[in-house]
Amino acid sequence: MSRIRVLPEVLSNKIAAGEVVERPASVVKELVENAIDAESSRITVEVGQGGRSLIRVSDNGCGMNRDDALLAIERYATSKIYEDPDLYAISTLGFRGEALPSIAAVSKLELITREQQEEAGTRIYVEGGRIKQVEQAGAPPGTLVAAGQLFFNTPARRKFLKTVNTEMGHIADAVSAIALAWENIQFRLFHNERGIKNWAAAESSFDRIVDVLGPELRYSLYPVAAEGQGFAVSGWVSDPEVTRSTAQKLYIYINGRFIRDRGITYALLDGYKGRLMKGRFPMGALFLQIPPEEVDVNVHPTKHEVRFARQKEVYELVRAAVAAAFSRPRQNSAHAAPPASEVRETPGLWQEPAPQPNKPAPRPEDAAVFSRTPPARPSPEPKGGPEPPPQSSQPLLRERPCFRSMRIIGQFRNTYIICETENALCLIDQHAAHERIVYEKLVNQRNQANIHPVQTLAVPETIELNYREGAAIHELIPELESIGITLEPFGGNTFVVKSLPAILADKSAVPLVTELAETAAEAGYTPGVEEGIHACLTVMACHGAIRANQALSGEEIRALLEQLDQCDNPYNCPHGRPTLVQWPLNSLEKRFHRVV
């Protein structure tokens, strides 16, 4: 008996589905891309129970006749590839005949479609990959595809689905990413018959980017535009001071297709060289136009990853375009400049920072948190990068030093505090040190269930999040309240911030809560998970800490050293970076050949 067999068609379709249909968001992505290829101007996505019970995508595109509709649910049937060269010059987003049979193999699929010139449409019902019904149906021009009971016939895969909110968050992210690149199309998203988001057709890519990424970015975006080597790149990137802790809100597109490419991301970050803090990511969207024959979109089943024929040239174009964006004035709308007051809040890099006024003497009641001055802009690092420390440097002496006993010498580049002990020269990273102090204060407040002192905001601040961030921050509300952040839902994914811990009272609530929501969503926060709570407290500590490039008075430095002595772990910030580096006296003397 032969040991090698040809698999039944139904089983092979399920294997193909495993490549294309990773989760409900994969189904939404494939169906929406098909709708775009059908030249639709309106696309509606309706989801039930995070995609478990229903995914329905309807459009007003060109539609299909009966014969084409039947062919579309056959494997390897498509209207977009005819000859071998077409496979290597793909200019569309999806292949209707590639996704539909894979989706139909693991769901109960209904397809209703009608061409503009036809009087009646066609309805096809497929269950687990088998056609059950084909009939004529009344329908508006366009196509509707409904996938119900996803993975009903593959229970092992169904049980690996995450919570409803998590899956719905991935769906919302997928639709947002597609909508950002197609501003001429209206996208509507519903969950359990409730409207989640309506992206109306926009006049420009700038308006759609602001709609997707948030209105607070309107006056913080720089235009990017460059051409060369047969390629073109355009888009918008955020001011170096407007950043996030993850790259979630950094979107890259190749010929209208949303992709993930580490090389392009690194090239974009390289364009910010000398302007970004380590571990921070800008926001924005870049649209690359590359001849289809020079980019392979078939290296991954979901087409999220691509391969370039001239990779180096593409990366260099992106790097140079982003770098050039900061050498010219920022544009804030299609033709209008922003109000002067808003420009002053986030000045562009072409402006000289305003001189700082004389700082008032610190008040005694502020000794615990410092009276802060606006941070100056960081100076670009020398081309060769920062100088490495002497080889004899030691991160920490084994014996715990007493910070308050150190003699203060001064500051280096308004970032590192220089001190000395009897036997060592010490450098203290002021941001990392104060981050540790703020973090431990927040932890202690939470552990003691003590929300005092709290600063009630005179004017509550409103913040709008995306679906996944909104769901994560909603679960986090009780924990945030225990440390002094009062949030109230305000409908949909909008929240009102009513109070902050006093230690963060001079900070804007919107960027703080936005990053908390992003961190919670990224960490997959659920109540009681300490890792997620730690991540959120770390974000709060970072926002509450004094910054690098900030001049400190002697009183402020002394208060910082005294508070470090009270910390359980004064030697590392919450991210794990060292707060203190020491050079023992005998090591320095050896470096200068003072001892044999």
C-alpha positions as a printed NumPy array, in Angstrom:
array([[  0.   ,   0.   ,   0.   ],
       [  1.358,   3.411,  -0.974],
       [  2.517,   5.514,   1.992],
       [  2.14 ,   8.802,   0.122],
       [ -1.371,  10.034,  -0.641],
       [ -2.974,  13.053,  -2.25 ],
       [ -4.908,  14.94 ,   0.406],
       [ -8.655,  15.433,   0.   ],
       [ -9.556,  18.904,  -1.258],
       [-11.38 ,  19.847,   1.958],
       [ -8.324,  18.975,   4.075],
       [ -5.904,  20.805,   1.778],
       [ -8.169,  23.876,   1.95 ],
       [ -7.96 ,  23.777,   5.77 ],
       [ -4.163,  23.662,   5.567],
       [ -4.206,  26.664,   3.225],
       [ -6.574,  28.415,   5.634],
       [ -4.009,  27.949,   8.393],
       [ -1.598,  30.077,   6.359],
       [ -4.043,  32.867,   5.511],
       [ -6.519,  32.863,   8.44 ],
       [ -4.455,  33.297,  11.595],
       [ -7.265,  34.929,  13.578],
       [-10.475,  36.932,  12.916],
       [ -8.435,  40.036,  12.032],
       [ -6.853,  38.075,   9.161],
       [-10.306,  37.448,   7.671],
       [-11.198,  41.141,   7.965],
       [ -7.932,  42.187,   6.325],
       [ -8.364,  39.845,   3.348],
       [-12.005,  40.806,   2.757],
       [-11.38 ,  44.553,   3.071],
       [ -8.438,  44.362,   0.665],
       [-10.636,  42.547,  -1.847],
       [-13.235,  45.303,  -1.477],
       [-10.581,  47.949,  -2.19 ],
       [ -9.443,  46.06 ,  -5.291],
       [-13.083,  46.071,  -6.437],
       [-12.852,  49.902,  -6.603],
       [-15.253,  50.489,  -3.725],
       [-15.836,  53.931,  -2.255],
       [-17.688,  52.65 ,   0.859],
       [-16.698,  49.612,   2.919],
       [-18.551,  48.428,   6.032],
       [-17.128,  45.894,   8.492],
       [-19.538,  44.284,  10.984],
       [-18.208,  41.964,  13.687],
       [-19.917,  39.784,  16.274],
       [-18.196,  38.598,  19.466],
       [-14.743,  39.677,  18.353],
       [-15.147,  37.731,  15.086],
       [-16.081,  34.41 ,  16.659],
       [-19.732,  34.498,  15.636],
       [-19.672,  36.824,  12.613],
       [-17.453,  38.795,  10.267],
       [-19.365,  40.64 ,   7.551],
       [-17.724,  42.933,   4.987],
       [-19.872,  44.741,   2.437],
       [-18.848,  47.162,  -0.316],
       [-20.264,  49.124,  -3.261],
       [-17.601,  47.96 ,  -5.712],
       [-17.836,  46.369,  -9.137],
       [-19.354,  43.099,  -7.893],
       [-19.306,  39.744,  -9.733],
       [-21.613,  37.786, -11.99 ],
       [-22.73 ,  34.251, -11.166],
       [-19.875,  32.48 , -12.954],
       [-17.184,  34.689, -11.448],
       [-18.69 ,  34.314,  -7.976],
       [-18.515,  30.528,  -8.241],
       [-14.95 ,  30.659,  -9.499],
       [-13.94 ,  33.058,  -6.689],
       [-14.427,  30.364,  -4.052],
       [-12.27 ,  27.879,  -5.967],
       [ -8.585,  27.607,  -5.056],
       [ -6.125,  29.371,  -7.345],
       [ -8.898,  31.273,  -9.131],
       [ -8.326,  35.023,  -9.441],
       [ -9.035,  38.015, -11.656],
       [ -5.627,  39.521, -10.97 ],
       [ -3.039,  37.1  , -12.356],
       [ -3.035,  35.638, -15.878],
       [  0.569,  34.861, -16.791],
       [  3.774,  33.871, -15.01 ],
       [  5.255,  37.422, -15.077],
       [  2.121,  38.748, -13.311],
       [  3.093,  36.798, -10.206],
       [  6.237,  38.927,  -9.894],
       [  4.588,  42.286, -10.622],
       [  1.573,  42.337,  -8.301],
       [ -0.128,  45.724,  -8.176],
       [ -3.272,  44.726,  -6.257],
       [ -3.794,  44.096,  -2.545],
       [ -5.35 ,  40.651,  -2.521],
       [ -6.521,  37.811,  -4.734],
       [-10.252,  37.247,  -4.234],
       [ -9.879,  33.589,  -5.241],
       [ -6.991,  33.088,  -2.803],
       [ -8.656,  34.298,   0.397],
       [-12.27 ,  33.196,  -0.077],
       [-11.723,  29.411,  -0.292],
       [ -9.387,  29.539,   2.724],
       [-11.951,  31.478,   4.758],
       [-14.802,  29.251,   3.548],
       [-12.875,  26.14 ,   4.622],
       [-13.049,  27.146,   8.305],
       [-16.372,  29.   ,   8.519],
       [-19.964,  29.135,   7.361],
       [-19.582,  31.594,   4.506],
       [-22.235,  33.536,   2.63 ],
       [-21.351,  35.464,  -0.537],
       [-23.868,  37.871,  -2.078],
       [-22.728,  39.875,  -5.097],
       [-24.126,  41.824,  -8.032],
       [-22.571,  43.68 , -10.936],
       [-23.773,  47.209, -11.66 ],
       [-25.413,  46.302, -14.984],
       [-27.156,  43.148, -13.687],
       [-30.765,  43.199, -12.491],
       [-30.262,  40.482,  -9.872],
       [-27.37 ,  39.221,  -7.828],
       [-26.   ,  35.819,  -6.822],
       [-26.01 ,  34.209,  -3.385],
       [-23.645,  31.334,  -2.531],
       [-23.585,  29.521,   0.82 ],
       [-20.508,  27.453,   1.734],
       [-20.103,  25.412,   4.909],
       [-16.684,  24.095,   5.874],
       [-15.456,  24.387,   2.294],
       [-18.444,  22.624,   0.692],
       [-20.911,  24.564,  -1.468],
       [-24.383,  24.034,  -0.021],
       [-26.52 ,  26.513,  -1.949],
       [-26.349,  28.71 ,  -5.077],
       [-29.29 ,  30.935,  -5.955],
       [-30.373,  34.221,  -7.474],
       [-30.873,  37.008,  -4.949],
       [-31.882,  40.622,  -4.762],
       [-28.911,  42.753,  -3.785],
       [-27.469,  46.246,  -4.286],
       [-24.464,  46.586,  -6.602],
       [-21.288,  45.385,  -4.912],
       [-20.325,  42.412,  -2.759],
       [-21.149,  41.171,   0.734],
       [-19.139,  38.384,   2.358],
       [-20.223,  37.041,   5.752],
       [-18.081,  34.47 ,   7.585],
       [-19.979,  32.983,  10.531],
       [-18.827,  30.601,  13.296],
       [-15.122,  30.946,  12.461],
       [-13.15 ,  27.725,  13.107],
       [-16.39 ,  25.816,  13.895],
       [-14.896,  22.707,  12.253],
       [-11.39 ,  23.138,  13.687],
       [-12.05 ,  23.355,  17.466],
       [ -8.365,  23.032,  18.291],
       [ -7.742,  26.36 ,  16.543],
       [-10.873,  27.988,  17.929],
       [ -9.768,  27.402,  21.523],
       [ -6.563,  29.365,  20.873],
       [ -8.51 ,  32.539,  20.131],
       [ -7.983,  35.247,  22.742],
       [-10.671,  37.181,  24.603],
       [-13.368,  39.034,  22.68 ],
       [-11.762,  42.4  ,  23.464],
       [ -8.32 ,  41.218,  22.384],
       [ -9.554,  39.825,  19.061],
       [-11.687,  42.897,  18.441],
       [ -8.668,  45.068,  19.186],
       [ -6.696,  43.285,  16.475],
       [ -9.593,  43.78 ,  14.054],
       [ -9.808,  47.502,  14.844],
       [ -6.043,  47.82 ,  14.362],
       [ -6.247,  46.028,  10.992],
       [ -9.05 ,  48.263,   9.688],
       [ -7.29 ,  51.395,  10.987],
       [ -4.067,  50.433,   9.21 ],
       [ -5.866,  49.916,   5.914],
       [ -8.037,  53.032,   6.262],
       [ -4.966,  55.194,   6.868],
       [ -3.652,  54.457,   3.354],
       [ -6.94 ,  54.875,   1.45 ],
       [ -8.265,  58.294,   2.421],
       [-10.646,  58.441,  -0.58 ],
       [-12.688,  55.495,   0.806],
       [-15.199,  55.6  ,   3.655],
       [-14.678,  52.834,   6.222],
       [-17.207,  51.951,   8.926],
       [-16.594,  49.476,  11.745],
       [-19.275,  47.905,  13.98 ],
       [-19.013,  45.458,  16.871],
       [-22.073,  43.672,  18.213],
       [-24.217,  46.148,  16.213],
       [-22.577,  49.132,  17.915],
       [-20.644,  51.675,  15.878],
       [-16.949,  51.678,  16.747],
       [-15.504,  54.064,  14.167],
       [-16.482,  55.868,  10.98 ],
       [-13.639,  57.128,   8.823],
       [-15.313,  59.446,   6.328],
       [-13.643,  59.915,   2.958],
       [-10.965,  62.573,   3.457],
       [ -9.638,  65.268,   1.14 ],
       [ -5.983,  64.479,   1.859],
       [ -3.742,  61.846,   3.393],
       [ -2.888,  64.36 ,   6.118],
       [ -6.533,  64.562,   7.238],
       [ -6.85 ,  60.769,   7.33 ],
       [ -3.593,  60.396,   9.294],
       [ -4.823,  62.895,  11.871],
       [ -8.17 ,  61.062,  12.001],
       [ -6.478,  57.702,  12.652],
       [ -3.555,  58.77 ,  14.874],
       [ -5.372,  61.478,  16.835],
       [ -6.168,  65.2  ,  16.48 ],
       [ -3.424,  66.147,  18.947],
       [ -0.889,  65.371,  16.199],
       [ -2.229,  68.002,  13.804],
       [  0.46 ,  70.517,  14.749],
       [  3.245,  68.   ,  15.405],
       [  3.747,  66.382,  11.99 ],
       [  6.532,  66.954,   9.471],
       [  5.964,  66.224,   5.767],
       [  8.211,  63.637,   4.11 ],
       [  8.715,  63.616,   0.327],
       [ 11.564,  62.305,  -1.828],
       [ 12.215,  60.507,  -5.108],
       [ 15.194,  58.631,  -6.469],
       [ 16.376,  55.407,  -8.091],
       [ 12.89 ,  54.892,  -9.548],
       [ 11.32 ,  54.953,  -6.063],
       [  9.258,  57.568,  -4.221],
       [  8.409,  58.075,  -0.561],
       [  5.889,  60.449,   0.988],
       [  4.028,  60.8  ,   4.25 ],
       [  4.216,  62.421,   7.655],
       [  6.307,  61.801,  10.786],
       [  5.953,  63.265,  14.258],
       [  8.065,  65.841,  16.017],
       [ 11.   ,  64.158,  17.841],
       [  9.444,  65.226,  21.144],
       [  6.123,  63.519,  20.343],
       [  6.976,  59.843,  20.774],
       [  5.719,  56.551,  22.161],
       [  7.373,  53.634,  23.935],
       [  6.41 ,  51.229,  21.113],
       [  6.278,  51.394,  17.316],
       [  2.53 ,  50.646,  17.305],
       [  1.647,  53.979,  15.701],
       [  4.295,  53.898,  13.012],
       [  2.782,  52.755,   9.713],
       [  4.714,  51.698,   6.596],
       [  3.062,  51.09 ,   3.208],
       [  4.39 ,  49.69 ,  -0.05 ],
       [  2.172,  50.536,  -3.032],
       [ -0.779,  50.991,  -0.67 ],
       [ -0.167,  47.753,   1.252],
       [  0.483,  47.923,   5.004],
       [  3.648,  45.974,   5.824],
       [  6.046,  45.302,   8.657],
       [  9.685,  45.719,   7.689],
       [ 12.447,  46.083,  10.269],
       [ 14.842,  47.492,   7.718],
       [ 12.542,  50.366,   6.784],
       [ 11.771,  51.019,  10.456],
       [ 15.499,  51.178,  11.255],
       [ 16.051,  53.468,   8.261],
       [ 13.256,  55.764,   9.476],
       [ 14.716,  55.869,  12.991],
       [ 18.145,  56.55 ,  11.503],
       [ 16.628,  59.637,   9.886],
       [ 15.909,  60.882,  13.424],
       [ 19.519,  60.3  ,  14.461],
       [ 20.498,  62.54 ,  17.36 ],
       [ 16.902,  63.63 ,  17.906],
       [ 15.193,  60.646,  19.584],
       [ 15.646,  59.332,  23.105],
       [ 16.737,  55.709,  23.196],
       [ 13.789,  53.342,  23.349],
       [ 11.326,  55.915,  22.009],
       [  9.478,  55.697,  18.694],
       [  7.887,  58.423,  16.578],
       [  4.399,  58.275,  15.099],
       [  3.38 ,  58.732,  11.503],
       [  2.93 ,  57.032,   8.154],
       [  5.241,  56.56 ,   5.183],
       [  3.978,  55.592,   1.733],
       [  6.532,  54.045,  -0.611],
       [  5.9  ,  53.697,  -4.342],
       [  8.069,  50.967,  -5.826],
       [  7.753,  49.355,  -9.273],
       [  5.765,  46.129,  -8.649],
       [  8.407,  44.021, -10.372],
       [ 10.982,  45.214,  -7.81 ],
       [  9.111,  44.113,  -4.681],
       [  8.06 ,  40.556,  -3.803],
       [  4.882,  40.533,  -1.681],
       [  4.57 ,  36.744,  -1.662],
       [  7.288,  35.935,   0.867],
       [  4.631,  35.632,   3.607],
       [  1.1  ,  34.167,   3.345],
       [ -0.51 ,  37.285,   4.839],
       [  1.705,  39.597,   2.705],
       [  2.769,  41.599,   5.763],
       [  6.425,  41.053,   4.893],
       [  8.054,  41.902,   1.577],
       [ 11.42 ,  41.576,  -0.142],
       [ 13.069,  44.265,  -2.261],
       [ 15.191,  43.786,  -5.352],
       [ 17.25 ,  46.876,  -4.371],
       [ 16.968,  46.856,  -0.608],
       [ 19.881,  49.203,   0.148],
       [ 18.557,  51.921,  -2.166],
       [ 15.075,  51.745,  -0.635],
       [ 16.414,  52.053,   2.913],
       [ 18.686,  54.949,   2.027],
       [ 15.833,  56.836,   0.366],
       [ 13.718,  56.482,   3.525],
       [ 16.568,  57.556,   5.815],
       [ 17.441,  60.602,   3.718],
       [ 13.796,  61.636,   3.293],
       [ 13.095,  61.558,   7.031],
       [ 16.323,  63.393,   7.848],
       [ 15.476,  66.072,   5.276],
       [ 12.015,  66.541,   6.785],
       [ 13.563,  68.176,   9.847],
       [ 15.576,  70.647,   7.791],
       [ 12.477,  72.485,   6.566],
       [  9.464,  74.01 ,   8.334],
       [  6.763,  71.679,   9.496],
       [  3.372,  71.802,   7.74 ],
       [  0.329,  71.55 ,   9.924],
       [ -2.511,  71.247,   7.451],
       [ -2.95 ,  71.335,   3.714],
       [ -2.202,  75.073,   3.523],
       [ -2.653,  76.687,   6.924],
       [ -0.13 ,  77.406,   9.66 ],
       [ -0.989,  76.573,  13.291],
       [ -1.856,  79.162,  15.888],
       [  1.257,  80.767,  17.318],
       [  0.454,  79.571,  20.827],
       [  0.448,  75.946,  19.691],
       [  3.698,  76.338,  17.773],
       [  5.393,  77.531,  20.923],
       [  4.328,  74.399,  22.76 ],
       [  6.118,  72.089,  20.334],
       [  8.628,  74.256,  18.405],
       [ 10.055,  72.811,  15.229],
       [ 13.725,  71.977,  15.013],
       [ 14.374,  74.881,  12.639],
       [ 13.618,  77.299,  15.51 ],
       [ 16.056,  78.194,  18.213],
       [ 14.694,  77.262,  21.653],
       [ 13.649,  80.246,  23.683],
       [ 16.058,  81.195,  26.479],
       [ 15.003,  79.88 ,  29.851],
       [ 13.975,  82.449,  32.453],
       [ 15.707,  82.534,  35.783],
       [ 14.389,  79.708,  37.898],
       [ 12.719,  80.519,  41.198],
       [ 14.195,  79.042,  44.329],
       [ 12.673,  75.638,  45.076],
       [  9.897,  75.683,  47.627],
       [ 10.283,  73.446,  50.713],
       [  7.028,  71.643,  49.905],
       [  8.396,  70.805,  46.447],
       [ 11.598,  69.212,  47.696],
       [ 10.215,  65.718,  47.107],
       [  9.466,  66.212,  43.427],
       [ 11.446,  69.337,  42.426],
       [ 10.208,  72.481,  40.737],
       [ 10.921,  71.592,  37.136],
       [ 11.986,  73.82 ,  34.268],
       [ 11.192,  73.133,  30.616],
       [ 13.803,  70.722,  29.247],
       [ 16.174,  72.066,  26.647],
       [ 16.477,  70.192,  23.348],
       [ 19.161,  67.493,  23.33 ],
       [ 22.265,  68.282,  21.37 ],
       [ 23.032,  65.846,  18.552],
       [ 25.723,  63.35 ,  19.442],
       [ 29.054,  63.559,  17.614],
       [ 29.154,  61.531,  14.412],
       [ 31.282,  58.897,  16.003],
       [ 28.802,  58.392,  18.852],
       [ 29.374,  58.945,  22.568],
       [ 32.795,  58.214,  23.988],
       [ 32.981,  54.87 ,  25.828],
       [ 33.794,  55.041,  29.533],
       [ 37.353,  54.3  ,  30.665],
       [ 38.057,  50.588,  30.74 ],
       [ 38.691,  50.781,  34.452],
       [ 35.17 ,  52.077,  35.137],
       [ 32.999,  49.969,  37.403],
       [ 29.19 ,  50.209,  37.385],
       [ 28.83 ,  49.943,  41.148],
       [ 31.032,  49.299,  44.136],
       [ 29.984,  46.271,  46.136],
       [ 29.546,  48.308,  49.293],
       [ 26.347,  50.33 ,  49.175],
       [ 27.299,  54.001,  48.916],
       [ 25.542,  56.683,  50.926],
       [ 24.289,  59.175,  48.342],
       [ 23.648,  61.959,  50.837],
       [ 27.296,  61.845,  51.963],
       [ 28.606,  62.487,  48.459],
       [ 30.098,  65.877,  47.691],
       [ 28.414,  67.492,  44.698],
       [ 30.778,  68.797,  42.025],
       [ 28.233,  69.782,  39.372],
       [ 26.435,  68.63 ,  36.228],
       [ 27.759,  67.388,  32.91 ],
       [ 25.621,  68.393,  29.886],
       [ 22.752,  69.039,  32.311],
       [ 22.184,  65.268,  32.344],
       [ 24.738,  63.623,  34.644],
       [ 25.373,  64.719,  38.228],
       [ 29.078,  64.623,  39.123],
       [ 29.893,  63.718,  42.717],
       [ 32.805,  62.41 ,  44.716],
       [ 33.243,  60.189,  47.718],
       [ 36.413,  59.626,  49.725],
       [ 37.635,  56.971,  47.294],
       [ 35.685,  57.345,  44.047],
       [ 34.42 ,  59.659,  41.308],
       [ 30.67 ,  59.187,  40.68 ],
       [ 28.299,  59.975,  37.826],
       [ 24.542,  59.827,  38.442],
       [ 22.018,  59.804,  35.583],
       [ 19.501,  62.332,  36.891],
       [ 16.554,  61.056,  34.823],
       [ 17.145,  57.399,  35.7  ],
       [ 17.644,  58.253,  39.38 ],
       [ 14.512,  60.353,  39.676],
       [ 12.572,  57.743,  37.688],
       [ 13.476,  55.191,  40.378],
       [ 12.352,  57.584,  43.128],
       [  8.992,  58.325,  41.487],
       [  8.439,  54.641,  40.696],
       [  8.94 ,  53.52 ,  44.29 ],
       [  6.665,  56.299,  45.572],
       [  3.914,  55.108,  43.204],
       [  4.448,  51.474,  44.195],
       [  4.244,  52.355,  47.88 ],
       [  1.044,  54.33 ,  47.351],
       [ -0.515,  51.382,  45.564],
       [  0.604,  48.83 ,  48.149],
       [ -0.715,  50.958,  50.986],
       [ -3.967,  51.694,  49.128],
       [ -3.159,  55.331,  49.82 ],
       [ -4.213,  57.679,  47.023],
       [ -3.203,  60.796,  48.953],
       [ -1.914,  63.251,  47.857],
       [ -4.016,  63.605,  44.696],
       [ -4.343,  66.661,  42.477],
       [ -7.85 ,  67.18 ,  41.06 ],
       [ -7.621,  68.771,  37.632],
       [ -9.252,  72.205,  37.438],
       [-10.246,  71.389,  33.856],
       [-10.686,  67.651,  33.231],
       [ -8.861,  66.438,  30.119],
       [-10.558,  64.294,  27.472],
       [ -8.684,  61.592,  25.613],
       [ -9.776,  59.391,  22.704],
       [ -8.13 ,  55.978,  22.255],
       [ -8.42 ,  53.211,  19.701],
       [-10.483,  50.109,  20.472],
       [ -7.691,  47.937,  21.854],
       [ -6.248,  50.732,  24.016],
       [ -9.721,  51.691,  25.247],
       [-10.493,  48.114,  26.297],
       [ -7.135,  47.803,  28.09 ],
       [ -7.405,  51.103,  29.952],
       [-11.014,  50.336,  30.951],
       [ -9.824,  47.233,  32.822],
       [ -7.032,  49.28 ,  34.379],
       [ -9.316,  51.974,  35.877],
       [ -9.481,  50.453,  39.425],
       [ -5.682,  50.067,  39.571],
       [ -5.106,  53.612,  38.313],
       [ -7.544,  54.989,  40.855],
       [ -5.582,  53.302,  43.652],
       [ -2.592,  55.475,  42.782],
       [ -4.473,  58.694,  42.144],
       [ -5.444,  58.682,  38.445],
       [ -9.212,  59.054,  38.146],
       [-10.59 ,  58.077,  34.722],
       [-14.224,  58.023,  33.693],
       [-15.606,  56.483,  30.467],
       [-17.183,  59.123,  28.247],
       [-18.735,  56.946,  25.551],
       [-17.033,  54.643,  23.087],
       [-13.263,  54.783,  23.518],
       [-13.277,  58.289,  24.994],
       [-12.271,  58.874,  28.617],
       [-12.126,  61.881,  30.925],
       [ -9.123,  62.328,  33.237],
       [-10.236,  64.021,  36.459],
       [ -7.236,  63.679,  38.762],
       [ -3.556,  62.758,  38.855],
       [ -1.183,  61.857,  41.688],
       [  0.326,  65.022,  43.123],
       [  3.758,  63.794,  42.062],
       [  2.565,  64.051,  38.421],
       [  0.374,  67.111,  38.86 ],
       [  2.448,  69.379,  36.61 ],
       [  2.298,  66.902,  33.719],
       [ -0.227,  66.821,  30.9  ],
       [ -2.671,  63.953,  31.431],
       [ -3.26 ,  63.158,  27.741],
       [  0.202,  61.869,  26.74 ],
       [  0.532,  60.063,  30.068],
       [ -2.776,  58.188,  29.79 ],
       [ -2.2  ,  57.541,  26.073],
       [  1.082,  55.811,  26.789],
       [ -0.438,  53.944,  29.729],
       [ -3.147,  52.628,  27.389],
       [ -0.605,  51.634,  24.729],
       [  1.564,  49.886,  27.317],
       [ -1.406,  48.05 ,  28.842],
       [ -2.605,  46.949,  25.405],
       [  0.878,  45.784,  24.429],
       [  1.361,  43.891,  27.693],
       [ -2.068,  42.254,  27.431],
       [ -3.057,  43.636,  30.823],
       [ -5.617,  41.784,  32.903],
       [ -6.49 ,  42.725,  36.507],
       [ -4.03 ,  41.267,  38.98 ],
       [ -1.186,  40.67 ,  36.514],
       [  1.839,  42.232,  38.2  ],
       [  3.907,  42.473,  35.011],
       [  1.302,  44.685,  33.385],
       [  0.991,  46.845,  36.489],
       [  4.781,  47.208,  36.669],
       [  4.852,  48.31 ,  33.022],
       [  2.206,  50.96 ,  33.663],
       [  3.898,  52.276,  36.824],
       [  7.15 ,  52.471,  34.889],
       [  5.482,  54.663,  32.261],
       [  4.094,  56.929,  34.97 ],
       [  7.505,  57.201,  36.621],
       [  9.115,  58.113,  33.31 ],
       [  6.564,  60.893,  32.732],
       [  6.969,  62.156,  36.286],
       [ 10.767,  62.219,  36.362],
       [ 13.011,  65.163,  35.601],
       [ 14.482,  64.997,  32.112],
       [ 17.928,  64.827,  30.657],
       [ 19.29 ,  68.204,  29.471],
       [ 17.655,  69.931,  32.437],
       [ 19.658,  72.211,  34.698],
       [ 19.248,  71.508,  38.421],
       [ 20.059,  73.705,  41.396],
       [ 22.252,  72.505,  44.223],
       [ 19.184,  72.13 ,  46.47 ],
       [ 17.447,  69.966,  43.87 ],
       [ 20.491,  67.73 ,  43.463],
       [ 20.807,  67.351,  47.212],
       [ 17.118,  66.405,  47.518],
       [ 17.592,  63.821,  44.743],
       [ 20.551,  62.191,  46.519],
       [ 18.73 ,  62.037,  49.843],
       [ 15.696,  60.381,  48.247],
       [ 17.893,  57.811,  46.489],
       [ 19.115,  56.672,  49.89 ],
       [ 15.503,  55.877,  50.827],
       [ 14.899,  53.656,  47.773],
       [ 14.925,  49.865,  47.978],
       [ 16.898,  49.725,  44.711],
       [ 18.648,  53.05 ,  44.112],
       [ 21.049,  51.604,  41.527],
       [ 18.665,  50.976,  38.614],
       [ 15.733,  52.787,  37.046],
       [ 12.493,  50.783,  36.552],
       [ 13.63 ,  49.949,  32.999],
       [ 16.812,  48.37 ,  34.404],
       [ 19.295,  51.079,  33.377],
       [ 21.979,  51.996,  35.948],
       [ 21.557,  55.198,  37.91 ],
       [ 25.173,  55.339,  39.13 ],
       [ 28.611,  54.684,  37.642],
       [ 31.765,  54.936,  39.799],
       [ 35.477,  55.134,  39.094],
       [ 37.55 ,  54.105,  42.15 ],
       [ 40.429,  56.429,  42.95 ],
       [ 43.097,  53.734,  42.468],
       [ 41.711,  52.967,  38.984],
       [ 41.925,  56.628,  38.003],
       [ 45.466,  56.872,  39.351],
       [ 46.455,  53.861,  37.285],
       [ 44.989,  55.499,  34.189],
       [ 47.171,  58.557,  34.811],
       [ 50.208,  56.391,  35.701],
       [ 50.357,  57.796,  39.226],
       [ 50.862,  54.343,  40.737],
       [ 53.062,  51.486,  39.667]])
